[in-house]
Amino acid sequence: MARVAIVTNSLSGGGAERAMNILANELHRLNHEVTVIAINSSPPDSISLNCRIIEIERQWRGSLADTLKSLKIFREKIKSIKPEIVILNCDLPEFYGAITLLRAKIIAVEHVNYPWRNRELLGKFIRLILRVKKTKWVTVSNHLRIWPKNDSPNRVIYNPISAIHESEFRSSAPIKKVIFMGRLTFQKNPHLFVEIAHYTNLPALVLGEGEDRIHLLELAKRLRVDIEAPGFIKFPWQEISDGDLLIIPSRYEGDGLVVIEALQRNIPLLVSNIPEFKRFGLPALNYASALEEFIEVISANRDSTAAFQVDSEKSESILSQRKITSIGQDWEKLIGDLMNQPER
């Protein structure tokens, strides 16, 4: 048994946060002493945590004073729990972990090929410190590489998915609404989604929050798109019903967990034709390369969303790699290997 601290951006957010919540519960089930440290203030996630939770309550995009205050609290909390293993999940946890004195073994999880976007100099500095601290790197997909390129050894451990909740979703209704689910950021390309809704003349539902929210709503207003954007939804999959089509127009991805979760629930989906999604091997109809192709594919199949559902055999072959029981074993082995290493 090990004392494990999982440092994450927040209790809720994108796939990176959700995956770590699932992992935390599994490590707790395997009798590790697990604490999830959430830096940013956020509403609770759909994954109820069974382990200890510490919320630092930093304000997202808050002031420098707020960041320094939360860093002080973070250092105090880390010192109090004395973890043997610290898992740093994404950029902000890396920053806090790098500038905090830790006696623990450190694991950093790489989720994308373009981390520290628009803050490259800071990111390189932080990762240099982590490298000096002999950080062990984990990537969530085979196509990811540690940035900046170096000889840091890494291990691939997929993001897990939770137990299937709604596995019998089937639809043959005409397309009545298009849905976007994810962070409202450059990477996820929500502006393309709004254009798709405009040119197909379909109502749009945007599930998620992010820095591009205001610009996105301004674009929707200019294009006269019938759009709903309720922000963070604790159980977003419950917002999808017969006749809805999930569109994932990402420019690039790390893991593409939302695709996995859509397959898990048999949700009709249409995704961008990027290498990160192509590796799933979905049928050709589920991919589109540009705005014109998205419009063409949707227009040609408006009569039934069944055209965008992936058959169960294909879905199961993808989902079988994401079961938390097997991924928990991979993490268990990694933690065991680190615990058996001599102290630095």
Phi, psi and omega in degrees: 000139180234152171273114187242128172249123176256112181262121186226162181302312184198171179289337178226165180158231180269196182297329181298315179291316182297319180297320179291327176296318178296317179297319180302316179296321181291317178295324175297318179297329179275015172076018170279152177271097191255135172233127173263123178253110180261121185281307182276146174291136182199159174290161180294151180275170176290341177270111180282122183279136179263354184258183178290141180235133172237122179254118180283331175065036169293144179277128179300127183059035180278189184284166175298321179299320179294321179295316179294322178296316181291327176296318178299315179296317179302314181298320179295318182292317178300318180296325184286327184267345176049059182291150174268332178233131175240122178257119181259117188249094177093179193299307184300313174301324176299316180300311181294321181291325183291322185261019176243137178289115182236128173272353185281163168284137187248135172239129175247136184255123180265119184255338183220163176275353182232061178286168177053039180301131181069007177222043189299317183297315177297316180300317179296321179295314180298318182287336172294317177298315180298322179295318177300327179281008178059045179294140173266129183258138175238130172254149184267004177203154180295334185276353182275146176234148180290132179252142348291157187302126177205186184264021179299125178292145179220162178234140179266121173226118183296155169292138179273163170241154179281176178300148182295130179262308182237086187268357186247025179292119177225141182215137172230016181283157173299154179293122181246343182201145173253145187232137172247135178226120179152181178290144180270079183224169179307316183302319186277347172060048181293337179296324176297322179300316180296321178295321177299315179299321180297309186284340176264355179057046180243142173300151184233142175235124180250116181251105180150167179235167176161174187293340182267009186302311183297313179298324180295315180292326176296318177297316180299322179293317180297321182273359180058045177274133174285098189235141169244135179220078186287355181085215181292130176237126185296319179239074188296329183295337178287349179276353182261131181226182181305134179092356179268142179240122178275125179246129181237092189264032187306144172285321176204162182218163171266299182240327183073045186296330181296329175295315179301315182291328176293318177298322180301331184250008180060035180280132174299132183215153177225122189236161178291148184273067180251156183304324182295330177268329179299330182297342177286340179068039178288162175302153184303327183295340182275002182241147171215145188262330184209174183307313183300320181288322175303313181297316182297314182294318180294315182298324182284345184230030183295336188287341183200125176288349179301333179298337184258008177269142180266136184297155188297325181295316178294317180299315183296325180295329177280315185291334184299335180278352188250009181291133186296332180297317180283322179291325175300324177294322177297316178292322178300318179293317179299314179298318178298318179299317181290321179295331181275352177286148178294154178297146178285000000 
